[in-house]
Amino acid sequence: LPFSAAANLLPGAEQKVVFITARVHPGETPSSFVCQGIIDFLVSHHPIAKVLRDHLVFKIAPMLNPDGVYLGNYRCSLMGFDLNRHWANPSPWAHPTLHGVKELIIDMYNNPKINLEFYIDIHAHSTMMNGFMYGNIFEDEERFQRQAVFPKLLCQNAEDFSYSSTSFNRDAVKAGTGRRFLGGLLNDTSYCYTLEVSFYSYILGGTASAVPYTEEAYMKLGRNVARTFLDYYRLNSLVEGPLAPTPK
């Protein structure tokens, strides 16, 4: 890696963790490009990336369904399971990737030195435009309002992200998803989202024209997701020198 270990990676250090997963549905290829944009930015020399590495720990599982991707499946794993419906009780035999990730998340959640603050699962959507998020519904009104902060900030940073398409729900059909299950498991300091991005295009604000997505545009959305954590944690003043634009 092009940087030395930050203080938050030293043994015994307290950590704020952002956990990101992608490609649980193998046909949703845009999710891999968004995830690649996040990873490439975080390991870059960009001054924002350095500040993020110094203050946050990013855990990224870029492909939750590698066997389904290898086989060219659209939604299922080798065993024929839609993995994004089995988070509640994943089998180490039938759903090994989910089982491993869930065990890791629970271990971190139970570690008093770790604050698991974000879980974001990246998907692609076959009918909606733009990038947008799904969040959870909570009885606690303050928690519900705080959950809206990150997507609102992302909307300011990414021209292709739509807050108006972002929604908060608890549909029964989505009960086994990562976002829904972990939203019920983790405490009120953790925020769990599904990040969706269109297979097709995005509509620029104030216009009616659709801009087709490209691999580069998906990766740009990933970079903007990463840099939004700078705004969320109010770390802007720690960026050294003039604020360079997010790299192309």
Solvent accessible surface area in square Angstrom, and as a share of the most:
residue,aa,sasa,rsa
1,L,166,0.83
2,P,58,0.37
3,F,61,0.25
4,S,98,0.64
5,A,73,0.57
6,A,14,0.11
7,A,75,0.58
8,N,15,0.08
9,L,87,0.43
10,L,98,0.49
11,P,134,0.84
12,G,55,0.52
13,A,27,0.21
14,E,119,0.53
15,Q,33,0.15
16,K,83,0.35
17,V,0,0.00
18,V,0,0.00
19,F,4,0.02
20,I,0,0.00
21,T,0,0.00
22,A,0,0.00
23,R,24,0.09
24,V,1,0.00
25,H,5,0.02
26,P,3,0.02
27,G,19,0.18
28,E,11,0.05
29,T,60,0.35
30,P,6,0.04
31,S,0,0.00
32,S,29,0.18
33,F,57,0.24
34,V,0,0.00
35,C,2,0.01
36,Q,81,0.36
37,G,1,0.01
38,I,0,0.00
39,I,56,0.28
40,D,69,0.36
41,F,2,0.01
42,L,10,0.05
43,V,51,0.29
44,S,27,0.18
45,H,146,0.65
46,H,15,0.07
47,P,36,0.22
48,I,0,0.00
49,A,0,0.00
50,K,97,0.41
51,V,10,0.05
52,L,0,0.00
53,R,31,0.11
54,D,55,0.28
55,H,76,0.34
56,L,5,0.03
57,V,11,0.06
58,F,37,0.15
59,K,73,0.31
60,I,47,0.24
61,A,21,0.16
62,P,66,0.42
63,M,74,0.33
64,L,3,0.02
65,N,0,0.00
66,P,62,0.39
67,D,52,0.27
68,G,0,0.00
69,V,40,0.23
70,Y,189,0.72
71,L,90,0.45
72,G,65,0.62
73,N,46,0.24
74,Y,127,0.48
75,R,84,0.31
76,C,45,0.27
77,S,5,0.03
78,L,113,0.56
79,M,86,0.38
80,G,50,0.48
81,F,64,0.27
82,D,26,0.13
83,L,5,0.03
84,N,8,0.04
85,R,70,0.25
86,H,57,0.25
87,W,0,0.00
88,A,60,0.47
89,N,131,0.67
90,P,10,0.06
91,S,33,0.21
92,P,90,0.56
93,W,188,0.66
94,A,8,0.06
95,H,11,0.05
96,P,78,0.49
97,T,43,0.25
98,L,0,0.00
99,H,56,0.25
100,G,39,0.37
101,V,18,0.10
102,K,24,0.10
103,E,82,0.37
104,L,79,0.39
105,I,0,0.00
106,I,46,0.23
107,D,92,0.48
108,M,9,0.04
109,Y,71,0.27
110,N,103,0.53
111,N,55,0.28
112,P,126,0.79
113,K,95,0.40
114,I,27,0.14
115,N,68,0.35
116,L,8,0.04
117,E,28,0.13
118,F,1,0.00
119,Y,1,0.00
120,I,0,0.00
121,D,1,0.01
122,I,1,0.01
123,H,7,0.03
124,A,6,0.04
125,H,43,0.19
126,S,78,0.50
127,T,112,0.65
128,M,74,0.33
129,M,70,0.31
130,N,13,0.07
131,G,0,0.00
132,F,0,0.00
133,M,0,0.00
134,Y,34,0.13
135,G,0,0.00
136,N,7,0.03
137,I,64,0.32
138,F,34,0.14
139,E,148,0.66
140,D,69,0.36
141,E,108,0.48
142,E,112,0.50
143,R,30,0.11
144,F,55,0.23
145,Q,97,0.43
146,R,76,0.28
147,Q,0,0.00
148,A,9,0.07
149,V,62,0.36
150,F,1,0.00
151,P,0,0.00
152,K,96,0.41
153,L,37,0.18
154,L,0,0.00
155,C,49,0.29
156,Q,145,0.64
157,N,46,0.24
158,A,2,0.01
159,E,102,0.46
160,D,9,0.05
161,F,7,0.03
162,S,18,0.12
163,Y,66,0.25
164,S,109,0.71
165,S,33,0.21
166,T,14,0.08
167,S,44,0.28
168,F,40,0.17
169,N,23,0.12
170,R,125,0.46
171,D,73,0.38
172,A,93,0.72
173,V,101,0.58
174,K,50,0.21
175,A,50,0.39
176,G,11,0.11
177,T,6,0.03
178,G,0,0.00
179,R,3,0.01
180,R,52,0.19
181,F,45,0.19
182,L,0,0.00
183,G,5,0.05
184,G,69,0.66
185,L,62,0.31
186,L,6,0.03
187,N,70,0.36
188,D,62,0.32
189,T,81,0.47
190,S,4,0.03
191,Y,14,0.05
192,C,3,0.02
193,Y,1,0.00
194,T,11,0.06
195,L,0,0.00
196,E,15,0.07
197,V,0,0.00
198,S,2,0.01
199,F,70,0.29
200,Y,130,0.49
201,S,0,0.00
202,Y,22,0.08
203,I,54,0.28
204,L,56,0.28
205,G,73,0.70
206,G,92,0.88
207,T,70,0.41
208,A,102,0.79
209,S,66,0.43
210,A,42,0.32
211,V,45,0.26
212,P,86,0.54
213,Y,21,0.08
214,T,78,0.45
215,E,101,0.45
216,E,73,0.33
217,A,20,0.15
218,Y,15,0.06
219,M,35,0.16
220,K,92,0.39
221,L,0,0.00
222,G,0,0.00
223,R,21,0.08
224,N,9,0.05
225,V,0,0.00
226,A,0,0.00
227,R,44,0.16
228,T,0,0.00
229,F,0,0.00
230,L,4,0.02
231,D,43,0.22
232,Y,53,0.20
233,Y,39,0.15
234,R,213,0.78
235,L,18,0.09
236,N,73,0.37
237,S,105,0.68
238,L,87,0.43
239,V,18,0.10
240,E,128,0.57
241,G,58,0.56
242,P,131,0.82
243,L,94,0.47
244,A,39,0.30
245,P,113,0.71
246,T,26,0.15
247,P,55,0.34
248,K,213,0.90
